[in-house]
């Protein structure tokens, strides 16, 4: 019997699915980097790496374009099959945003009223979420800034999240012509009470990182402002637990002049945010992963993920079809209003006028749409 089929000594198979054309450092893009594994003393560990997948579109708050979605898929699939990678870190460029979801300019200027095209885009988006949930390495969401809309959803698909205390979290769909159907409406009822999940999905209310931690939605919150050598917590947030009219307000935003003073402080210092503590938390988590049996680790992770996947897989195709069809109606209006806010001074339609038009049984045509859009400023 011939043994020619046996692998030669030291033969290594290449399992990579994608190569460099999917990534780049010129925005908008996905940056894919393999950074050395670091021990608690700061030493680099030979032959072992952490794959960093970084959303690089800071001028548009790291909103993802179609090409960026493909780059993220490529990153997760390559990291999953790379035997030298211990874990994956998903993050964004800059001190202001992790990700604010899909690129509304691209949505408004290309996908609006191209329902089938948007359906194909949503097929890619679903694949991106799938690639996170299927990655055979643990995935850490490093929340460097606001995590909103689709950014919130890809963050929820990750296994562990650590956050800057300047980050805000929430959905924007019903306000801007869509629905949180990229994962939030599937994941949140599993994470939260039904009422909290409902309010978070439909209100478009932003939650602070401290409120997210109090709700059990993220693992760690750290300050990123360092002023005169001292760490300063987010000055716009109530970070002490106390009762106000019978309610716990820990993690809520301050009000009145206290909030305005905090905003002014942020404006003066946020550009110089220091992510030393955030990166230490990421490294500590990854080091914990590195000191576990990799097979047992990913089996344990997949056992938890499967609960998220159950709800996601049940609904994702239906979501894809509805989101595509919606691009001919409310999404056309919502994304158009957001995309033209520099011209009109407002980022939403006139909702009351829109509802009045519906009450009058008006046809959904360009004349009706124009009546609810903002007018150019003088």
C-alpha positions as CSV (number, residue, x, y, z in Angstrom):
1,X,0.0,0.0,0.0
2,X,1.4,3.4,-1.0
3,X,1.9,6.0,1.7
4,X,2.3,8.9,-0.8
5,X,-0.9,10.5,0.6
6,X,0.8,10.9,4.0
7,X,1.8,14.5,4.8
8,X,5.5,15.2,4.5
9,X,7.3,16.2,7.6
10,X,6.9,19.9,8.4
11,X,4.4,20.4,5.6
12,X,1.9,23.2,6.6
13,X,-1.4,23.8,4.9
14,X,-2.5,27.3,4.0
15,X,-6.1,27.8,5.2
16,X,-6.4,31.5,4.4
17,X,-9.5,32.4,2.4
18,X,-8.6,36.0,1.7
19,X,-5.6,38.1,0.9
20,X,-4.5,41.8,1.2
21,X,-6.9,43.4,-1.4
22,X,-9.6,43.3,1.2
23,X,-7.7,45.5,3.6
24,X,-5.8,48.8,3.6
25,X,-4.8,51.8,5.8
26,X,-6.3,54.5,3.6
27,X,-9.8,55.3,4.9
28,X,-12.5,54.2,4.4
29,X,-11.2,50.6,4.9
30,X,-10.6,47.8,7.3
31,X,-7.2,47.5,8.8
32,X,-6.1,43.9,9.5
33,X,-3.1,43.5,11.8
34,X,-1.5,40.6,13.6
35,X,0.0,42.0,16.8
36,X,2.2,39.9,19.0
37,X,0.6,38.3,22.1
38,X,1.8,40.2,25.2
39,X,2.3,38.7,28.7
40,X,1.4,40.7,31.9
41,X,4.9,42.0,32.1
42,X,4.8,43.5,28.6
43,X,6.9,40.8,26.9
44,X,6.1,39.7,23.4
45,X,5.4,36.0,23.1
46,X,7.1,34.4,20.0
47,X,4.9,32.7,17.3
48,X,1.5,33.8,18.9
49,X,-0.6,36.8,17.8
50,X,-3.8,38.7,18.3
51,X,-5.7,39.7,15.1
52,X,-6.9,43.3,15.3
53,X,-9.7,44.2,12.9
54,X,-10.0,47.9,12.9
55,X,-12.8,50.0,11.3
56,X,-11.0,52.8,9.6
57,X,-13.5,55.6,8.6
58,X,-13.1,58.2,11.4
59,X,-14.4,61.1,9.3
60,X,-17.8,59.3,9.2
61,X,-17.6,57.9,12.7
62,X,-16.3,54.5,11.5
63,X,-19.5,53.7,9.6
64,X,-18.9,50.8,7.4
65,X,-19.1,51.0,3.6
66,X,-19.8,47.9,1.4
67,X,-16.1,47.4,0.9
68,X,-15.5,47.6,4.6
69,X,-18.1,44.9,5.3
70,X,-16.2,42.6,2.9
71,X,-12.9,43.5,4.6
72,X,-14.4,42.6,8.0
73,X,-15.6,39.3,6.7
74,X,-12.2,38.6,5.3
75,X,-10.5,39.5,8.6
76,X,-12.7,37.2,10.7
77,X,-12.5,34.3,8.3
78,X,-8.7,34.6,8.1
79,X,-8.2,35.0,11.8
80,X,-10.5,32.0,12.4
81,X,-8.3,29.7,10.3
82,X,-4.9,31.1,11.5
83,X,-3.3,28.7,13.9
84,X,-1.0,31.4,15.3
85,X,-3.9,33.7,16.4
86,X,-5.1,33.4,20.0
87,X,-7.9,35.9,19.8
88,X,-9.5,38.7,17.7
89,X,-10.0,42.3,18.7
90,X,-12.7,44.4,16.9
91,X,-12.3,48.1,17.3
92,X,-12.3,51.5,15.5
93,X,-9.9,54.3,14.7
94,X,-9.8,57.4,16.8
95,X,-11.3,58.7,20.2
96,X,-14.8,59.4,19.1
97,X,-16.5,56.3,17.5
98,X,-16.2,52.5,17.5
99,X,-18.9,52.3,14.8
100,X,-22.1,54.1,14.0
101,X,-23.4,51.4,11.6
102,X,-23.9,51.4,7.9
103,X,-22.6,54.4,5.9
104,X,-25.6,56.6,5.5
105,X,-24.1,58.5,2.6
106,X,-23.8,55.3,0.7
107,X,-27.2,54.2,1.7
108,X,-28.8,57.5,0.7
109,X,-26.9,58.2,-2.5
110,X,-26.7,54.6,-3.9
111,X,-28.9,52.1,-2.2
112,X,-32.1,54.2,-1.8
113,X,-34.8,53.0,-4.2
114,X,-32.4,50.2,-5.3
115,X,-34.1,47.6,-3.2
116,X,-32.5,44.5,-4.8
117,X,-29.1,46.1,-4.6
118,X,-29.6,46.8,-0.9
119,X,-30.8,43.2,-0.4
120,X,-27.5,42.0,-1.8
121,X,-25.7,44.4,0.6
122,X,-27.7,43.0,3.5
123,X,-26.5,39.5,2.4
124,X,-23.0,40.8,3.0
125,X,-24.0,42.4,6.3
126,X,-25.5,39.1,7.5
127,X,-22.3,37.3,6.4
128,X,-20.3,39.8,8.6
129,X,-22.4,39.0,11.7
130,X,-22.1,35.3,10.8
131,X,-18.3,35.6,10.5
132,X,-18.1,37.0,14.1
133,X,-20.4,34.3,15.5
134,X,-18.6,31.6,13.6
135,X,-15.0,32.7,14.3
136,X,-13.1,29.9,15.9
137,X,-11.2,32.4,18.1
138,X,-12.7,34.5,20.9
139,X,-13.7,38.0,19.8
140,X,-13.2,41.0,22.0
141,X,-15.0,44.2,21.2
142,X,-12.7,47.1,22.1
143,X,-15.2,50.0,22.3
144,X,-13.1,53.1,21.8
145,X,-16.1,55.4,21.2
146,X,-19.8,55.5,20.3
147,X,-21.3,52.1,19.4
148,X,-24.6,52.9,17.7
149,X,-27.0,51.3,15.2
150,X,-25.3,48.6,13.2
151,X,-22.2,49.3,15.3
152,X,-24.1,48.3,18.3
153,X,-25.2,45.1,16.5
154,X,-21.8,43.9,15.4
155,X,-20.6,44.7,18.9
156,X,-23.3,42.6,20.4
157,X,-22.2,39.7,18.2
158,X,-18.8,39.7,19.8
159,X,-18.0,37.6,22.9
160,X,-16.7,40.1,25.4
161,X,-16.8,43.9,25.4
162,X,-14.6,46.4,27.2
163,X,-15.3,50.1,26.8
164,X,-14.1,53.6,27.1
165,X,-16.3,55.5,29.6
166,X,-16.9,58.1,26.9
167,X,-18.7,55.7,24.7
168,X,-22.5,55.8,24.1
169,X,-24.6,52.8,23.0
170,X,-27.9,52.5,21.3
171,X,-30.1,52.2,18.2
172,X,-31.1,54.7,15.6
173,X,-33.3,52.8,13.2
174,X,-36.9,54.0,13.9
175,X,-35.7,57.6,13.9
176,X,-33.8,57.4,10.6
177,X,-35.8,55.0,8.5
178,X,-34.8,51.5,9.5
179,X,-35.2,49.0,12.3
180,X,-32.6,47.3,14.6
181,X,-32.9,44.1,12.5
182,X,-29.1,43.6,12.2
183,X,-29.0,41.7,15.5
184,X,-30.3,43.9,18.3
185,X,-33.9,42.8,18.0
186,X,-32.6,39.2,18.2
187,X,-29.9,39.6,20.8
188,X,-31.3,42.1,23.3
189,X,-34.4,40.1,24.5
190,X,-31.9,37.4,25.4
191,X,-29.6,39.8,27.3
192,X,-32.2,42.1,28.9
193,X,-35.7,42.2,30.3
194,X,-38.3,42.3,27.6
195,X,-39.1,45.9,28.6
196,X,-35.5,47.1,28.5
197,X,-35.0,45.4,25.2
198,X,-38.1,47.0,23.8
199,X,-37.2,50.5,25.0
200,X,-33.6,50.2,23.8
201,X,-34.7,49.1,20.3
202,X,-37.4,51.6,19.7
203,X,-36.6,54.7,21.7
204,X,-33.3,55.6,20.0
205,X,-32.2,56.6,23.5
206,X,-28.4,56.5,24.0
207,X,-27.1,54.6,27.1
208,X,-23.8,55.4,28.7
209,X,-21.1,52.8,29.1
210,X,-21.8,52.8,32.8
211,X,-25.4,52.1,32.3
212,X,-24.4,49.3,29.8
213,X,-22.2,47.8,32.5
214,X,-24.9,48.1,35.2
215,X,-27.3,46.2,32.8
216,X,-24.7,43.5,32.3
217,X,-24.2,44.3,28.6
218,X,-20.4,44.9,28.7
219,X,-17.7,43.5,30.9
220,X,-15.5,46.5,31.9
221,X,-15.6,50.3,31.7
222,X,-12.4,52.4,32.1
223,X,-11.6,56.1,31.9
224,X,-9.6,57.4,28.9
225,X,-9.2,61.0,29.8
226,X,-5.9,61.8,31.5
227,X,-5.6,65.4,32.7
228,X,-2.5,66.6,34.6
229,X,-1.4,63.0,35.0
230,X,-4.7,61.8,36.6
231,X,-7.4,59.7,35.2
232,X,-10.7,61.5,35.0
233,X,-14.1,59.8,34.6
234,X,-16.6,60.9,32.0
235,X,-17.8,64.3,33.5
236,X,-21.2,64.1,31.8
237,X,-22.3,60.9,33.6
238,X,-23.6,60.2,37.1
239,X,-21.1,57.5,38.3
240,X,-22.2,57.4,42.0
241,X,-25.3,55.3,42.9
242,X,-27.9,57.3,44.7
243,X,-31.6,57.7,44.7
244,X,-33.5,60.5,43.0
245,X,-37.2,60.5,43.4
246,X,-37.0,56.8,44.2
247,X,-34.9,55.9,41.1
248,X,-31.4,54.7,40.8
249,X,-29.7,57.1,38.4
250,X,-26.2,55.5,38.2
251,X,-25.0,55.7,34.7
252,X,-27.5,58.3,33.6
253,X,-26.5,61.6,32.0
254,X,-26.3,64.7,34.2
255,X,-28.7,67.5,33.6
256,X,-28.6,71.3,33.3
257,X,-25.4,73.2,33.9
258,X,-23.6,70.1,35.2
259,X,-24.1,68.4,31.8
260,X,-23.1,71.5,29.9
261,X,-19.9,71.9,32.0
262,X,-19.1,68.2,31.4
263,X,-19.6,68.6,27.6
264,X,-17.3,71.6,27.6
265,X,-14.6,69.6,29.4
266,X,-15.0,66.7,26.9
267,X,-14.7,69.1,24.0
268,X,-11.4,70.4,25.4
269,X,-9.9,67.0,26.1
270,X,-11.4,64.1,24.2
271,X,-9.2,64.5,21.1
272,X,-6.3,63.6,23.4
273,X,-7.9,60.5,24.9
274,X,-5.4,57.9,26.2
275,X,-6.4,54.3,25.7
276,X,-3.7,52.8,28.0
277,X,-6.2,51.4,30.5
278,X,-8.5,50.1,27.8
279,X,-5.7,48.3,26.0
280,X,-4.5,46.8,29.3
281,X,-8.0,45.3,29.8
282,X,-7.9,43.9,26.3
283,X,-4.5,42.4,26.9
284,X,-5.5,40.9,30.2
285,X,-8.5,39.2,28.7
286,X,-6.5,37.9,25.8
287,X,-3.8,36.6,28.1
288,X,-6.5,34.7,30.1
289,X,-7.6,33.1,26.8
290,X,-4.0,32.2,25.9
291,X,-3.7,30.2,29.1
292,X,-6.6,27.9,28.4
293,X,-6.9,24.8,26.2
294,X,-7.9,26.3,22.8
295,X,-10.3,23.5,21.9
296,X,-12.0,23.6,25.2
297,X,-12.1,27.4,25.0
298,X,-13.8,27.6,21.7
299,X,-16.3,24.8,22.6
300,X,-17.3,26.8,25.7
301,X,-17.6,30.0,23.6
302,X,-19.7,28.4,20.9
303,X,-21.9,27.0,23.6
304,X,-22.8,30.5,24.7
305,X,-22.8,31.9,21.1
306,X,-25.3,29.3,20.0
307,X,-28.1,31.0,22.1
308,X,-27.5,34.2,20.2
309,X,-27.2,32.4,16.9
310,X,-30.5,30.6,17.5
311,X,-32.5,33.9,17.4
312,X,-30.2,35.5,14.8
313,X,-30.4,32.5,12.4
314,X,-34.2,32.3,12.8
315,X,-34.8,35.9,11.7
316,X,-31.8,37.1,9.6
317,X,-33.2,36.2,6.2
318,X,-36.5,37.7,6.9
319,X,-34.8,40.8,8.1
320,X,-32.8,40.9,4.9
321,X,-35.9,40.9,2.7
322,X,-37.8,43.5,4.8
323,X,-34.7,45.9,4.9
324,X,-34.4,45.6,1.1
325,X,-38.1,46.4,0.5
326,X,-37.9,49.3,3.0
327,X,-35.3,51.1,0.9
328,X,-38.1,52.2,-1.4
329,X,-40.0,54.0,1.4
330,X,-39.2,55.0,4.9
331,X,-35.5,54.3,4.5
332,X,-35.3,56.4,1.4
333,X,-36.7,59.3,3.5
334,X,-34.8,58.6,6.7
335,X,-31.3,58.2,5.2
336,X,-32.0,61.1,2.8
337,X,-32.8,63.4,5.7
338,X,-29.7,62.3,7.6
339,X,-27.5,62.7,4.5
340,X,-28.7,66.2,3.8
341,X,-28.6,67.6,7.4
342,X,-25.8,70.1,6.5
343,X,-28.1,71.6,3.9
344,X,-31.4,71.6,5.9
345,X,-30.2,71.8,9.4
346,X,-32.2,68.8,10.5
347,X,-31.4,65.1,10.3
348,X,-35.0,63.7,10.4
349,X,-38.2,64.1,8.4
350,X,-41.2,65.9,9.7
351,X,-42.8,62.8,11.4
352,X,-46.1,64.5,12.2
353,X,-46.6,65.6,8.6
354,X,-45.7,62.2,7.4
355,X,-48.3,60.6,9.6
356,X,-50.8,63.2,8.5
357,X,-50.1,62.3,4.9
358,X,-50.7,58.6,5.7
359,X,-54.0,59.5,7.6
360,X,-55.1,61.3,4.3
361,X,-54.3,58.1,2.4
362,X,-51.8,60.0,0.2
363,X,-49.8,58.1,-2.4
364,X,-46.2,57.4,-1.5
365,X,-44.7,59.4,-4.3
366,X,-42.0,62.0,-4.7
367,X,-44.5,64.9,-4.0
368,X,-45.5,63.3,-0.7
369,X,-41.9,62.6,0.2
370,X,-40.8,66.1,-0.6
371,X,-43.5,67.5,1.8
372,X,-41.8,65.9,4.8
373,X,-38.2,66.6,4.0
374,X,-36.3,69.5,5.4
375,X,-36.0,72.6,3.3
376,X,-32.6,74.1,2.4
377,X,-31.5,76.8,4.9
378,X,-31.3,80.4,3.6
